[in-house]
Amino acid sequence: MLTIGVMGLGTIAQKAYLPVYTQMQNQVHWVLSTRNDDKLQQLATQDGLAIAGTTLEDLDAQPLDAIMIHTPTETHYQFVKHFLEKGVNVFVDKPLATDMGQINELYDLADTQHVLLTVGFNRRFAPMIQDLAEVDDKTGVRVDKNRIDAPDDPEHALWDLFIHPVDTALMLAGYPEKPNTRYSLHTGDDGKLQQASVIFTAPGIRGEAGIDLQAGTNLEEAQVAAPSGVQRVQNLDQLVVYGRGGATQTFAPDWQPMLTTRGFQPMVQAFVQAVADPEGKNPVSPATSQLAHAVVADLVNQIKA
């Protein structure tokens, strides 16, 4: 059985990952670590998972096959590099880092060490997004993420939120090499980001990704257009297909767990399977992840210029 460490037990880890880990205890011996010992004891008892300890040294003492890193973004580079240098497979929440030099360095290090470095783009694994990806002869892609009255620091919003629609749009477009890109953004008088978008073009396809942080509703949409019609997914659980004969609507199955619908369960399962298989393929390939990070980094650099 694999031994996989879990570093960081904040809100996202508790809501999106621990329920998945609990269900996979027949495949993985999970060992938890966080600096807050009270939280560590509570969550380990609640979910029936083992405890590594509260320090990095405690995790290093474990016979780890892999590590799941759910710590704040600003710590990712330090912790990812630490475990890669020890030859441990790494899964880390997005973004991997907020500096392309560091991002490329970490992927190079993973390659040198012959271990996996997987970034948690869960929407790639959401069943309805995968349905959109399988549409043939796509000519257009659009992905939008809307929030209610949530203007934010521009750099934080771009790395924390904008990267999701960017990555999803690139996925649906087939990860075009060296796409032509054009960016736009709007900030309020307080300097906080309200809207941002990127348009990219490649042979035969046009894509767009955007966020609107004052849209008046929390809504996420992904759409693809093809000669056969238009297909649109809302909030990862509703699919509408528009064709010449009209429209059909499909909902995620009632029996399907929410964390499957949102891609977390299949994403973690894919990573675990890749770790278990000596020839395992990275479920989030370095090149596609670097492309998504590079698009966001370009816009952030424009803000700083």
N, C-alpha and C positions, 0 to 999 in steps of 0.2 A: 504494500500500500504506500502511496505517495505521502510524504510529509510536506505540507505547504504552510508557511507562515503568513500571518495577516497582521500588517502594521498600520495602525491608525483605525480608530473605532468611532469616527464622527457620524454625523447624520446620514450621509450618503452610504457609508459602510453599513450602518444599522438597517436602513430602509431597503437598500438595493442588493447588498451582498450577503450579509449574515444569514438571511432566510435561505438563500441558495446554498451556502456552505453547510447549513444544518441538514439540508436534504441530501447532501452528497457525502455524508460521513461513511457510507459503505465503500466509497472510492478513495477518500482522502482523509488523512489525519491532520486536521487543521489545528494550528497553535496560534493563539491570539497574543497580541502585544499592543499596549498603549501606555502612555506615561501616567495616566490616572489609574491608580490601583483599584480604587473603589469601583470605577466604571468597568475595569477589566474583570473584577470578580463577579460583578452583577451580570454582565453580558455572557460571560463564560458559563455561569450557572444557569442563566435563562435559556441559552441555546444548546447547552450540553456539549460545549466545545472545550478543548484543552487550553491551558495557559502556558505561554512561553515566559512572560515576565514584562517588565516595564522599561527595559533598556535595549539598546542595539546589541549589546554584549549578550543579553539573554537569548536573542534570536540567533546570534552567531553560534551559540552553544548547541543549537538544535541541528539535527541531520536534515537540513532543508533540501528538497528537490526544487522548490520554487518559493517565491515570496509575492504576496499581493500587497501593493503599497497604496494606501488610502489616506495618506497624510496631505497637508496643504501643498499647493503647487510650488511654493517657494522652496520646499524641502526636497522636491522630486530629484533634482540633479544629484544632490549629495547622496541620497539613499539608493537611488538606482545605480549610480557608479559604484557604491560600496559593495552591493550584492553582485553586480556583474564581475567585478574584480575577483570575487570569491568563486566565480563559476556557477552562480545560482541563476536559474531562469527567473525572469522578472515580468510581472504584470503590474501596470501602474495606471491610475486614473488619468484622463486627459486634463490638460495638455501634459506632454512629457516634460517640457520645460518651456520657457518663454524667450529663449535665445537660440537661434538656429545653429550657432557654433556649438553650443552644448548638446543640442538635439542630435546633430550629425556625429559629434564625438561619441555619444552614448551608443548610437547604432553601430558605429565602427567598432567600439569596444565589445558589444555583444557578438558581432561577427568574428572578431579575433578570438573570443572566448568560446565560441561555438555554443552559445546559449540563446534562448528566446528573450526578446524584449518586445512585449505586447502592450499596446496602449488601448485603454478601454473605450473604444468607440461603439457603444452598445447599439446604436441605431443600425449599424451594419447588419446586426443579427436579428433585428425585429422582423418577424415573419412577413408582415405586409410590405415593409420596405424591400425585403428580398423579392417579393412578388413584382414590385415595380422594376427592380433591377433586371428581371428576366424578360421584360417587354422588348420585343425585337424592333430594330430599326428606329430607335428613338431619335427625334430631331430636336427636342427641347426638354429641359429639366428646370424645375423651380422648387426651392425649399425655403420656407419661412418659419421663423419662430417669433411669436408675439407674446408680450407680457403686459400686465396691467400696471400702469404707473410705476415703472421700475427703472428710471434712468440711473446710470451707474458710471463709475469711473471708466473712461474709454478703454484703457488698456485692460482692465479687469474684465469688462464686458466682452471684449473681443476674444480674449483667451478662454474665458469661462463659458460663454454662451454662443458667440458667433461661430466658434470652431465646429460646433455640432452641425448646423445647417451647411456649412462649407464642406465638411467631410461627407455628409450625406449626398449633397449635390454632385460632388466629384465621383462618388461611388456610382450613383445612378447614371452618370455620363460615361462610365467606364474608365475613370482615371486617365483622362487625356494627358499625353506628354506635352509639357511646355505650353499650356493653354495661354492664349492672349487674355489678359485680365484688365478690368476697369473697375475702380472702386468709387464708392461715395459714402459719406457719413454726415450726420447732422448732430450737433450738440446744442444744448440750451445755454442760456445766459450764465448758468452756474458752471458751465464747462462739462457737464455730465452728458454722456452719450444717450441720444434718444433713438437714432436709427442708423443702420449701416447696411451696406449691400456690396456684393461683388458680382460682376457679370463676366463670364469667361466663354470664350469661343474656341472651338477646335474643328477640324474637318468634319462637316456633316452634323454638327450639334452646337447648340447654344445653351448655356446653363446660368442660373442665377441663384444666389443664396442671400438671405437677409434676416435681420432682426429688427423688430420694432418694439421698443421698451415703453411705449405709451399708447398701445393699441386699444386699450379698453377691454381686452379679453386675453385669457391665456389660451393660445391656439397654436398648434404646430401643424404645418401642412407640407406635404411633399407631392409633387406632381410631375408626371412625364407625359409628353406628347409624342405621337407616332402616327403614321398613315392610318393605322387601325383605329385611332381615337385617342382620348385623353383619360388617364387614370390618376386619381388623387387619393392620398391617404391623409386622414386627419387624426391627430393625437395618437398615432400608431395603432389605432384599434378600429378604424372605419375606412373602408375602401369603396370609392365610387368609380365606376367605369362608365365613361360617356362614349357611345358609339353611334353609328348612323341610325340604329334602331331605337335609340333612347338611352336611358341610364339605368344601371343596376347598382344596388348598394349592398355591401357585405360587412358584417361586424365580426370582430374576433370572437371565437367560440366562448360561450359562458363558462365552460369548464376549464378553459385555458388560464393558467395562473398569470396574474398581471406582470410578473417579472419575466415571464416568457414572452408575453405580448410586447414588452418594452426592450427585449433583447438581452437582458442581463443573464438569465439562466443559460441560454444557448451560447453566449459569449464565454462565460466561465467554463462551461462544459467543453467548448472547443479548445480553450487554453489548457485545461487539465489533460485532455486527450493528447494534445501536442507535446506536453511535458512527458507523458507516459510513453510515448512512441519515440524511440531514438532517432527515427527519421521524420519526426513530426514537423509539419509545415506551420509556420507562424500564421495564426488565424487573422492577424492584422499585419499585413506585409510592411516591412520598413519603407519601401519606396512610396506606397500609397499614404502612409502616415506622414512621412516627410513632406509630401506634396501638400497635404491639408495644413500642416503646421506652417509651411512656407507661405501659403496664401495669406494666412492670418498675420504672419510676421511682416509681410510686405505692407499691409495696411497699418499695422502698428508703427512701422518705421516711417510711414508717410505722416502720421500724427506727430511723431517726434521731430521730424525734419523742420 
